[in-house]
Amino acid sequence: MIDTHQGLPHEAADSITKPFARFLKIEAAAGGLLLLAVLLALGLANSPWQEGFLRFWETPIGLTFGSLDFTRSLRHWINDGLMTLFFFVLSLELKRELVLGELRNPRQAALPFAGALGGMVVPVSLYLVLMSGQPGMHGWGTVMATDTAFVIGCLALFGSRIPPTLRLFLLSLAIFDDVGAILVVAFGYGEALNWSALGLGFLGIGIVAGASRLGIRSVPVYFLLGAAVWLCFDVSGVHATIAGVILGLMTPTRIWVSDARLREILGRVLAVPTSERRQGDAASHRDLRQAGRAVTESLSPVERLEMMLHPWVGFAIMPIFALANAGITIEGVDFVQPVSLAIIVGLVLGKPIGVFVFGWIAVRSGLAALAPGLSWPFVLAGSFLTGIGFTMSLFIAGLAFDSSVLNAAKLGILGGSALSATIGILMLLLLTLLVARTGSATAAGHKDQKI
């Protein structure tokens, strides 16, 4: 008799497709929640509760030990503390794709990497030209990055009507983009270096690597070590979120318990029916505990941590970040201010031009390959979506601009991101309609031939 409740056999491809599909679902839903948080922040910042709402994020929180002061504003703890987890999860996803996923193929990875490179170089160049000699020129990093959640949310509107390879291309590009942006943040928008604190931070990273080599697998231990590393980087002058990137890329992708060993351990447990286990039987309890640990350790640390943290990042950290940073007082700012205009041009024109041209050059030169099912018109449409720079752009704007131009910069980010999303969605809508019409015409032609 066949057990209809038995799960399907595990295939090697499942380790690639299932985590990727889960990541896309969370990102698409998180994009909608992020949009609601943006609208709420804008509404409160331009309402009768404006003063209280904006002052709330400046509330000082922290501890003081003698001469050591760890007091920061609530916004600082969000932008530098909680966002470290965002970059940690981003690095986990990048490593999983490079080691276990589709980006294991160098030519497949070269296309989004080239697109990300162009999507940083071209918009930054346009921004610097437009802002030459003006206040705010230092904010060129605001036009570099792509917001993963909003991009995946836009793609989710089209379901299966767009090539799956377009999602992979844009997701990989956004990850490369964001890692590049955080490296720029760490070294371009840091403060004067405290070499002692920086040395302690790297010592902490060395201890994490040593603990991993020794076989320590306790998540709380690594959480405490990671918190210590973060504190050292926060004091050092290098932007503290770089700790999340480094620790994420250090996370192992190798599983500890193989499939064969897992079956053997579970087999010992299942060999003794529950009804025959004696209460207080130490051996049975030991086998059950070992089986539970074996099931957990049959996934790599990268996969386990991503599954654990990704929903928290998508549904809590990013909306909180949006509430703390997207509140712009519209009065007194407009899109024709130099910094607003430069950011809009960088996002709406610079990003798609850079992504498309650099990607095309990489393919033509033989360094990269266009994925099966992915055509240049879809690449062009997707390139406009990369101009949605919301999360990282706001993050960098808070570091790069002083209060005199910060609101104008944020307005440019929101306006440029909205315009990029609109153009990209309209282009994808047109392409999917053309593909559907062409497919219907082809099917009708085949039917006529049969008749």
One Martini backbone bead per residue (centre of mass of N, CA, C, O) as a GRO file, in nm:
protein
  451
    1MET     BB    1   0.096   0.036   0.023
    2ILE     BB    2   0.055   0.374  -0.038
    3ASP     BB    3   0.179   0.668   0.095
    4THR     BB    4   0.015   0.973   0.055
    5HIS     BB    5   0.191   1.143   0.287
    6GLN     BB    6   0.438   1.128   0.142
    7GLY     BB    7   0.699   1.279   0.039
    8LEU     BB    8   0.886   1.394  -0.190
    9PRO     BB    9   1.155   1.361  -0.348
   10HIS     BB   10   1.478   1.462  -0.338
   11GLU     BB   11   1.634   1.716  -0.522
   12ALA     BB   12   1.896   1.904  -0.619
   13ALA     BB   13   1.720   2.152  -0.723
   14ASP     BB   14   1.577   2.227  -0.452
   15SER     BB   15   1.826   2.388  -0.326
   16ILE     BB   16   1.759   2.627  -0.534
   17THR     BB   17   1.445   2.683  -0.590
   18LYS     BB   18   1.314   2.706  -0.305
   19PRO     BB   19   1.471   2.947  -0.180
   20PHE     BB   20   1.412   3.141  -0.416
   21ALA     BB   21   1.099   3.136  -0.400
   22ARG     BB   22   1.083   3.232  -0.106
   23PHE     BB   23   1.226   3.500  -0.146
   24LEU     BB   24   1.023   3.622  -0.352
   25LYS     BB   25   0.769   3.616  -0.175
   26ILE     BB   26   0.873   3.798   0.052
   27GLU     BB   27   0.953   4.042  -0.124
   28ALA     BB   28   0.675   4.102  -0.244
   29ALA     BB   29   0.527   4.149   0.027
   30ALA     BB   30   0.729   4.362   0.140
   31GLY     BB   31   0.678   4.578  -0.076
   32GLY     BB   32   0.388   4.648   0.016
   33LEU     BB   33   0.459   4.726   0.310
   34LEU     BB   34   0.664   4.947   0.236
   35LEU     BB   35   0.464   5.134   0.093
   36LEU     BB   36   0.284   5.186   0.340
   37ALA     BB   37   0.510   5.313   0.513
   38VAL     BB   38   0.566   5.552   0.328
   39LEU     BB   39   0.282   5.677   0.330
   40LEU     BB   40   0.268   5.714   0.638
   41ALA     BB   41   0.517   5.898   0.671
   42LEU     BB   42   0.417   6.124   0.483
   43GLY     BB   43   0.153   6.184   0.631
   44LEU     BB   44   0.274   6.253   0.918
   45ALA     BB   45   0.485   6.478   0.810
   46ASN     BB   46   0.195   6.634   0.689
   47SER     BB   47   0.072   6.680   0.977
   48PRO     BB   48  -0.028   6.774   1.295
   49TRP     BB   49   0.201   6.536   1.393
   50GLN     BB   50   0.484   6.613   1.290
   51GLU     BB   51   0.664   6.689   1.536
   52GLY     BB   52   0.635   6.423   1.697
   53PHE     BB   53   0.726   6.226   1.476
   54LEU     BB   54   1.015   6.347   1.423
   55ARG     BB   55   1.113   6.346   1.728
   56PHE     BB   56   1.098   6.043   1.795
   57TRP     BB   57   1.366   5.955   1.621
   58GLU     BB   58   1.554   6.137   1.839
   59THR     BB   59   1.557   5.948   2.064
   60PRO     BB   60   1.750   5.867   2.328
   61ILE     BB   61   1.954   5.559   2.333
   62GLY     BB   62   2.126   5.393   2.610
   63LEU     BB   63   2.462   5.367   2.748
   64THR     BB   64   2.668   5.442   3.047
   65PHE     BB   65   3.037   5.398   3.113
   66GLY     BB   66   3.152   5.652   3.213
   67SER     BB   67   3.331   5.733   2.926
   68LEU     BB   68   3.124   5.542   2.802
   69ASP     BB   69   2.911   5.609   2.509
   70PHE     BB   70   2.591   5.441   2.391
   71THR     BB   71   2.436   5.688   2.278
   72ARG     BB   72   2.147   5.698   2.064
   73SER     BB   73   1.939   5.734   1.832
   74LEU     BB   74   1.677   5.572   1.705
   75ARG     BB   75   1.766   5.606   1.410
   76HIS     BB   76   2.049   5.487   1.448
   77TRP     BB   77   1.964   5.202   1.541
   78ILE     BB   78   1.822   5.145   1.277
   79ASN     BB   79   2.041   5.220   1.053
   80ASP     BB   80   2.293   5.060   1.213
   81GLY     BB   81   2.150   4.806   1.338
   82LEU     BB   82   1.907   4.673   1.187
   83MET     BB   83   2.050   4.701   0.899
   84THR     BB   84   2.259   4.479   0.948
   85LEU     BB   85   2.058   4.247   0.897
   86PHE     BB   86   2.000   4.318   0.607
   87PHE     BB   87   2.301   4.274   0.510
   88PHE     BB   88   2.326   3.988   0.608
   89VAL     BB   89   2.104   3.863   0.428
   90LEU     BB   90   2.223   3.961   0.161
   91SER     BB   91   2.488   3.795   0.190
   92LEU     BB   92   2.358   3.518   0.208
   93GLU     BB   93   2.228   3.527  -0.074
   94LEU     BB   94   2.486   3.568  -0.234
   95LYS     BB   95   2.633   3.310  -0.141
   96ARG     BB   96   2.420   3.105  -0.228
   97GLU     BB   97   2.427   3.178  -0.531
   98LEU     BB   98   2.741   3.134  -0.574
   99VAL     BB   99   2.747   2.827  -0.450
  100LEU     BB  100   2.431   2.698  -0.509
  101GLY     BB  101   2.337   2.856  -0.749
  102GLU     BB  102   2.324   3.013  -1.060
  103LEU     BB  103   2.608   3.176  -0.995
  104ARG     BB  104   2.820   2.947  -1.046
  105ASN     BB  105   2.817   3.057  -1.322
  106PRO     BB  106   3.023   3.293  -1.442
  107ARG     BB  107   2.856   3.391  -1.697
  108GLN     BB  108   2.591   3.428  -1.538
  109ALA     BB  109   2.714   3.636  -1.326
  110ALA     BB  110   2.830   3.860  -1.522
  111LEU     BB  111   2.575   4.015  -1.603
  112PRO     BB  112   2.480   4.139  -1.326
  113PHE     BB  113   2.758   4.259  -1.262
  114ALA     BB  114   2.776   4.449  -1.504
  115GLY     BB  115   2.510   4.596  -1.448
  116ALA     BB  116   2.590   4.700  -1.166
  117LEU     BB  117   2.835   4.861  -1.256
  118GLY     BB  118   2.680   5.049  -1.452
  119GLY     BB  119   2.463   5.130  -1.220
  120MET     BB  120   2.701   5.306  -1.084
  121VAL     BB  121   2.876   5.472  -1.284
  122VAL     BB  122   2.671   5.643  -1.450
  123PRO     BB  123   2.501   5.790  -1.227
  124VAL     BB  124   2.744   5.915  -1.084
  125SER     BB  125   2.844   6.081  -1.323
  126LEU     BB  126   2.588   6.251  -1.361
  127TYR     BB  127   2.579   6.369  -1.079
  128LEU     BB  128   2.859   6.513  -1.082
  129VAL     BB  129   2.796   6.698  -1.321
  130LEU     BB  130   2.535   6.838  -1.198
  131MET     BB  131   2.699   6.899  -0.900
  132SER     BB  132   2.918   7.081  -0.972
  133GLY     BB  133   3.010   7.291  -0.706
  134GLN     BB  134   2.782   7.185  -0.514
  135PRO     BB  135   2.585   7.127  -0.272
  136GLY     BB  136   2.592   6.765  -0.245
  137MET     BB  137   2.819   6.609  -0.404
  138HIS     BB  138   2.870   6.379  -0.179
  139GLY     BB  139   2.580   6.223  -0.271
  140TRP     BB  140   2.641   5.997  -0.501
  141GLY     BB  141   2.541   5.723  -0.351
  142THR     BB  142   2.220   5.752  -0.401
  143VAL     BB  143   2.247   5.629  -0.724
  144MET     BB  144   2.341   5.311  -0.695
  145ALA     BB  145   2.098   5.156  -0.585
  146THR     BB  146   1.871   4.871  -0.530
  147ASP     BB  147   1.542   4.776  -0.455
  148THR     BB  148   1.443   4.464  -0.403
  149ALA     BB  149   1.146   4.468  -0.303
  150PHE     BB  150   1.026   4.656  -0.525
  151VAL     BB  151   1.113   4.496  -0.772
  152ILE     BB  152   0.970   4.228  -0.699
  153GLY     BB  153   0.691   4.357  -0.671
  154CYS     BB  154   0.666   4.442  -0.969
  155LEU     BB  155   0.701   4.153  -1.090
  156ALA     BB  156   0.448   4.024  -0.942
  157LEU     BB  157   0.230   4.154  -1.134
  158PHE     BB  158   0.311   3.927  -1.381
  159GLY     BB  159   0.413   3.665  -1.304
  160SER     BB  160   0.435   3.430  -1.575
  161ARG     BB  161   0.474   3.659  -1.812
  162ILE     BB  162   0.766   3.645  -1.720
  163PRO     BB  163   1.077   3.565  -1.707
  164PRO     BB  164   1.252   3.404  -1.462
  165THR     BB  165   1.536   3.525  -1.545
  166LEU     BB  166   1.465   3.818  -1.471
  167ARG     BB  167   1.455   3.783  -1.168
  168LEU     BB  168   1.742   3.681  -1.131
  169PHE     BB  169   1.886   3.921  -1.257
  170LEU     BB  170   1.769   4.146  -1.063
  171LEU     BB  171   1.844   4.018  -0.795
  172SER     BB  172   2.149   3.999  -0.844
  173LEU     BB  173   2.195   4.296  -0.907
  174ALA     BB  174   2.089   4.411  -0.636
  175ILE     BB  175   2.299   4.272  -0.461
  176PHE     BB  176   2.550   4.391  -0.589
  177ASP     BB  177   2.468   4.682  -0.547
  178ASP     BB  178   2.441   4.681  -0.231
  179VAL     BB  179   2.728   4.590  -0.169
  180GLY     BB  180   2.864   4.829  -0.308
  181ALA     BB  181   2.725   5.049  -0.135
  182ILE     BB  182   2.828   4.956   0.149
  183LEU     BB  183   3.126   4.997   0.082
  184VAL     BB  184   3.098   5.298   0.036
  185VAL     BB  185   2.991   5.364   0.315
  186ALA     BB  186   3.228   5.254   0.487
  187PHE     BB  187   3.460   5.443   0.318
  188GLY     BB  188   3.295   5.724   0.229
  189TYR     BB  189   3.099   5.769   0.520
  190GLY     BB  190   3.293   5.791   0.733
  191GLU     BB  191   3.508   5.840   0.990
  192ALA     BB  192   3.738   5.875   1.195
  193LEU     BB  193   3.973   5.653   1.282
  194ASN     BB  194   3.970   5.377   1.517
  195TRP     BB  195   4.214   5.148   1.541
  196SER     BB  196   4.144   4.989   1.795
  197ALA     BB  197   3.849   4.918   1.725
  198LEU     BB  198   3.914   4.788   1.452
  199GLY     BB  199   4.097   4.565   1.564
  200LEU     BB  200   3.877   4.435   1.743
  201GLY     BB  201   3.684   4.368   1.513
  202PHE     BB  202   3.885   4.170   1.364
  203LEU     BB  203   3.919   3.987   1.605
  204GLY     BB  204   3.623   3.898   1.615
  205ILE     BB  205   3.626   3.769   1.334
  206GLY     BB  206   3.843   3.561   1.406
  207ILE     BB  207   3.674   3.420   1.628
  208VAL     BB  208   3.447   3.330   1.441
  209ALA     BB  209   3.626   3.156   1.257
  210GLY     BB  210   3.733   2.971   1.486
  211ALA     BB  211   3.459   2.862   1.583
  212SER     BB  212   3.390   2.727   1.314
  213ARG     BB  213   3.639   2.534   1.305
  214LEU     BB  214   3.560   2.395   1.589
  215GLY     BB  215   3.223   2.352   1.570
  216ILE     BB  216   3.051   2.586   1.645
  217ARG     BB  217   2.664   2.606   1.641
  218SER     BB  218   2.570   2.844   1.812
  219VAL     BB  219   2.375   3.113   1.765
  220PRO     BB  220   2.413   3.285   2.028
  221VAL     BB  221   2.720   3.305   2.007
  222TYR     BB  222   2.723   3.458   1.731
  223PHE     BB  223   2.552   3.694   1.822
  224LEU     BB  224   2.748   3.803   2.038
  225LEU     BB  225   2.990   3.836   1.850
  226GLY     BB  226   2.847   4.024   1.646
  227ALA     BB  227   2.783   4.251   1.850
  228ALA     BB  228   3.080   4.312   1.916
  229VAL     BB  229   3.165   4.384   1.629
  230TRP     BB  230   2.966   4.616   1.590
  231LEU     BB  231   3.066   4.800   1.818
  232CYS     BB  232   3.353   4.836   1.706
  233PHE     BB  233   3.265   4.963   1.433
  234ASP     BB  234   3.100   5.199   1.553
  235VAL     BB  235   3.365   5.329   1.689
  236SER     BB  236   3.582   5.334   1.441
  237GLY     BB  237   3.422   5.483   1.166
  238VAL     BB  238   3.319   5.248   1.040
  239HIS     BB  239   3.053   5.130   0.914
  240ALA     BB  240   2.868   4.897   1.092
  241THR     BB  241   2.724   4.732   0.851
  242ILE     BB  242   2.981   4.576   0.753
  243ALA     BB  243   2.952   4.342   0.952
  244GLY     BB  244   2.717   4.199   0.804
  245VAL     BB  245   2.867   4.137   0.542
  246ILE     BB  246   3.106   3.973   0.652
  247LEU     BB  247   2.941   3.756   0.815
  248GLY     BB  248   2.773   3.655   0.577
  249LEU     BB  249   3.024   3.560   0.396
  250MET     BB  250   3.125   3.353   0.634
  251THR     BB  251   2.899   3.170   0.604
  252PRO     BB  252   2.829   2.853   0.577
  253THR     BB  253   2.733   2.599   0.310
  254ARG     BB  254   2.783   2.353   0.479
  255ILE     BB  255   2.680   2.057   0.581
  256TRP     BB  256   2.682   1.838   0.863
  257VAL     BB  257   2.433   1.653   0.775
  258SER     BB  258   2.376   1.402   0.595
  259ASP     BB  259   2.144   1.211   0.441
  260ALA     BB  260   2.247   0.936   0.544
  261ARG     BB  261   2.268   1.014   0.847
  262LEU     BB  262   1.976   1.102   0.884
  263ARG     BB  263   1.845   0.829   0.822
  264GLU     BB  264   1.987   0.673   1.047
  265ILE     BB  265   1.879   0.836   1.289
  266LEU     BB  266   1.572   0.813   1.220
  267GLY     BB  267   1.565   0.502   1.216
  268ARG     BB  268   1.615   0.459   1.522
  269VAL     BB  269   1.357   0.606   1.614
  270LEU     BB  270   1.140   0.447   1.430
  271ALA     BB  271   1.201   0.154   1.544
  272VAL     BB  272   1.055   0.286   1.797
  273PRO     BB  273   0.770   0.299   1.917
  274THR     BB  274   0.601   0.512   2.114
  275SER     BB  275   0.452   0.289   2.292
  276GLU     BB  276   0.752   0.153   2.376
  277ARG     BB  277   0.835   0.392   2.530
  278ARG     BB  278   0.989   0.467   2.818
  279GLN     BB  279   0.967   0.640   3.087
  280GLY     BB  280   1.293   0.770   3.127
  281ASP     BB  281   1.444   0.693   2.871
  282ALA     BB  282   1.753   0.794   2.789
  283ALA     BB  283   1.803   0.679   2.503
  284SER     BB  284   1.548   0.788   2.365
  285HIS     BB  285   1.598   1.087   2.428
  286ARG     BB  286   1.869   1.104   2.285
  287ASP     BB  287   1.767   1.029   2.002
  288LEU     BB  288   1.565   1.264   1.975
  289ARG     BB  289   1.767   1.494   2.006
  290GLN     BB  290   1.949   1.406   1.773
  291ALA     BB  291   1.731   1.424   1.553
  292GLY     BB  292   1.667   1.724   1.581
  293ARG     BB  293   1.956   1.820   1.516
  294ALA     BB  294   1.985   1.679   1.240
  295VAL     BB  295   1.761   1.831   1.094
  296THR     BB  296   1.883   2.111   1.131
  297GLU     BB  297   2.185   2.023   1.010
  298SER     BB  298   2.079   1.957   0.705
  299LEU     BB  299   2.126   2.253   0.695
  300SER     BB  300   2.271   2.522   0.617
  301PRO     BB  301   2.354   2.813   0.769
  302VAL     BB  302   2.256   2.994   0.541
  303GLU     BB  303   1.965   2.879   0.522
  304ARG     BB  304   1.876   2.905   0.819
  305LEU     BB  305   1.923   3.214   0.854
  306GLU     BB  306   1.745   3.307   0.621
  307MET     BB  307   1.479   3.180   0.723
  308MET     BB  308   1.483   3.332   1.001
  309LEU     BB  309   1.537   3.652   0.898
  310HIS     BB  310   1.381   3.743   0.643
  311PRO     BB  311   1.098   3.810   0.761
  312TRP     BB  312   1.201   4.029   0.958
  313VAL     BB  313   1.315   4.216   0.744
  314GLY     BB  314   1.059   4.247   0.554
  315PHE     BB  315   0.825   4.295   0.806
  316ALA     BB  316   1.007   4.504   0.998
  317ILE     BB  317   1.273   4.659   0.931
  318MET     BB  318   1.191   4.807   0.664
  319PRO     BB  319   0.938   4.959   0.765
  320ILE     BB  320   1.084   5.106   0.996
  321PHE     BB  321   1.283   5.253   0.815
  322ALA     BB  322   1.069   5.407   0.654
  323LEU     BB  323   0.943   5.561   0.892
  324ALA     BB  324   1.226   5.703   0.976
  325ASN     BB  325   1.299   5.822   0.653
  326ALA     BB  326   1.024   5.909   0.472
  327GLY     BB  327   0.976   6.174   0.632
  328ILE     BB  328   0.852   6.443   0.444
  329THR     BB  329   0.853   6.785   0.408
  330ILE     BB  330   0.713   6.937   0.139
  331GLU     BB  331   0.748   7.206   0.233
  332GLY     BB  332   0.996   7.391   0.042
  333VAL     BB  333   1.006   7.163  -0.179
  334ASP     BB  334   1.150   7.055  -0.502
  335PHE     BB  335   1.243   6.916  -0.820
  336VAL     BB  336   1.441   7.177  -0.907
  337GLN     BB  337   1.648   7.107  -0.732
  338PRO     BB  338   1.959   7.002  -0.783
  339VAL     BB  339   1.954   6.737  -0.610
  340SER     BB  340   1.688   6.624  -0.716
  341LEU     BB  341   1.759   6.621  -1.019
  342ALA     BB  342   2.018   6.444  -1.002
  343ILE     BB  343   1.877   6.194  -0.883
  344ILE     BB  344   1.668   6.148  -1.104
  345VAL     BB  345   1.867   6.115  -1.337
  346GLY     BB  346   2.030   5.881  -1.214
  347LEU     BB  347   1.785   5.679  -1.187
  348VAL     BB  348   1.619   5.710  -1.467
  349LEU     BB  349   1.888   5.709  -1.661
  350GLY     BB  350   2.155   5.591  -1.547
  351LYS     BB  351   2.072   5.304  -1.472
  352PRO     BB  352   1.965   5.186  -1.745
  353ILE     BB  353   2.212   5.255  -1.914
  354GLY     BB  354   2.425   5.103  -1.751
  355VAL     BB  355   2.298   4.820  -1.745
  356PHE     BB  356   2.258   4.774  -2.051
  357VAL     BB  357   2.539   4.843  -2.171
  358PHE     BB  358   2.719   4.662  -1.993
  359GLY     BB  359   2.567   4.400  -2.060
  360TRP     BB  360   2.608   4.405  -2.367
  361ILE     BB  361   2.917   4.407  -2.362
  362ALA     BB  362   2.955   4.139  -2.206
  363VAL     BB  363   2.818   3.962  -2.424
  364ARG     BB  364   2.979   4.052  -2.682
  365SER     BB  365   3.266   3.966  -2.543
  366GLY     BB  366   3.201   3.679  -2.373
  367LEU     BB  367   3.175   3.712  -2.053
  368ALA     BB  368   2.868   3.675  -2.105
  369ALA     BB  369   2.529   3.541  -2.059
  370LEU     BB  370   2.222   3.489  -2.185
  371ALA     BB  371   1.958   3.375  -2.060
  372PRO     BB  372   1.720   3.166  -2.097
  373GLY     BB  373   1.443   3.366  -2.212
  374LEU     BB  374   1.624   3.628  -2.234
  375SER     BB  375   1.567   3.947  -2.349
  376TRP     BB  376   1.646   4.270  -2.428
  377PRO     BB  377   1.372   4.404  -2.371
  378PHE     BB  378   1.358   4.294  -2.077
  379VAL     BB  379   1.621   4.421  -1.982
  380LEU     BB  380   1.533   4.714  -2.028
  381ALA     BB  381   1.289   4.715  -1.841
  382GLY     BB  382   1.448   4.622  -1.588
  383SER     BB  383   1.646   4.865  -1.581
  384PHE     BB  384   1.435   5.071  -1.477
  385LEU     BB  385   1.386   4.928  -1.199
  386THR     BB  386   1.678   4.997  -1.084
  387GLY     BB  387   1.580   5.302  -1.007
  388ILE     BB  388   1.492   5.174  -0.740
  389GLY     BB  389   1.652   5.328  -0.444
  390PHE     BB  390   1.530   5.362  -0.167
  391THR     BB  391   1.671   5.235   0.085
  392MET     BB  392   1.977   5.302   0.020
  393SER     BB  393   1.936   5.599  -0.053
  394LEU     BB  394   1.833   5.690   0.225
  395PHE     BB  395   2.070   5.586   0.384
  396ILE     BB  396   2.288   5.768   0.243
  397ALA     BB  397   2.154   6.045   0.277
  398GLY     BB  398   2.184   6.052   0.594
  399LEU     BB  399   2.509   6.072   0.558
  400ALA     BB  400   2.562   6.300   0.321
  401PHE     BB  401   2.346   6.505   0.430
  402ASP     BB  402   2.231   6.786   0.532
  403SER     BB  403   1.951   6.953   0.647
  404SER     BB  404   1.930   7.158   0.396
  405VAL     BB  405   1.908   6.890   0.168
  406LEU     BB  406   1.762   6.629   0.259
  407ASN     BB  407   1.468   6.664   0.159
  408ALA     BB  408   1.541   6.699  -0.141
  409ALA     BB  409   1.675   6.422  -0.169
  410LYS     BB  410   1.427   6.251  -0.086
  411LEU     BB  411   1.246   6.352  -0.311
  412GLY     BB  412   1.422   6.246  -0.542
  413ILE     BB  413   1.405   5.949  -0.461
  414LEU     BB  414   1.098   5.915  -0.474
  415GLY     BB  415   1.058   6.025  -0.762
  416GLY     BB  416   1.262   5.839  -0.912
  417SER     BB  417   1.142   5.568  -0.819
  418ALA     BB  418   0.853   5.610  -0.929
  419LEU     BB  419   0.933   5.658  -1.227
  420SER     BB  420   1.085   5.393  -1.272
  421ALA     BB  421   0.848   5.206  -1.206
  422THR     BB  422   0.652   5.309  -1.423
  423ILE     BB  423   0.825   5.251  -1.674
  424GLY     BB  424   0.880   4.950  -1.623
  425ILE     BB  425   0.583   4.854  -1.610
  426LEU     BB  426   0.494   4.955  -1.890
  427MET     BB  427   0.700   4.791  -2.052
  428LEU     BB  428   0.611   4.511  -1.948
  429LEU     BB  429   0.320   4.533  -2.041
  430LEU     BB  430   0.383   4.558  -2.342
  431LEU     BB  431   0.547   4.295  -2.373
  432THR     BB  432   0.328   4.093  -2.272
  433LEU     BB  433   0.121   4.168  -2.489
  434LEU     BB  434   0.296   4.093  -2.734
  435VAL     BB  435   0.348   3.799  -2.656
  436ALA     BB  436   0.051   3.714  -2.641
  437ARG     BB  437  -0.021   3.792  -2.934
  438THR     BB  438   0.194   3.618  -3.074
  439GLY     BB  439   0.104   3.348  -2.949
  440SER     BB  440  -0.186   3.355  -3.069
  441ALA     BB  441  -0.102   3.372  -3.366
  442THR     BB  442   0.062   3.108  -3.374
  443ALA     BB  443  -0.166   2.918  -3.285
  444ALA     BB  444  -0.356   2.991  -3.522
  445GLY     BB  445  -0.163   2.899  -3.748
  446HIS     BB  446  -0.147   2.600  -3.664
  447LYS     BB  447  -0.451   2.547  -3.692
  448ASP     BB  448  -0.476   2.611  -3.995
  449GLN     BB  449  -0.276   2.396  -4.092
  450LYS     BB  450  -0.442   2.153  -3.991
  451ILE     BB  451  -0.700   2.234  -4.165
   0.00000   0.00000   0.00000
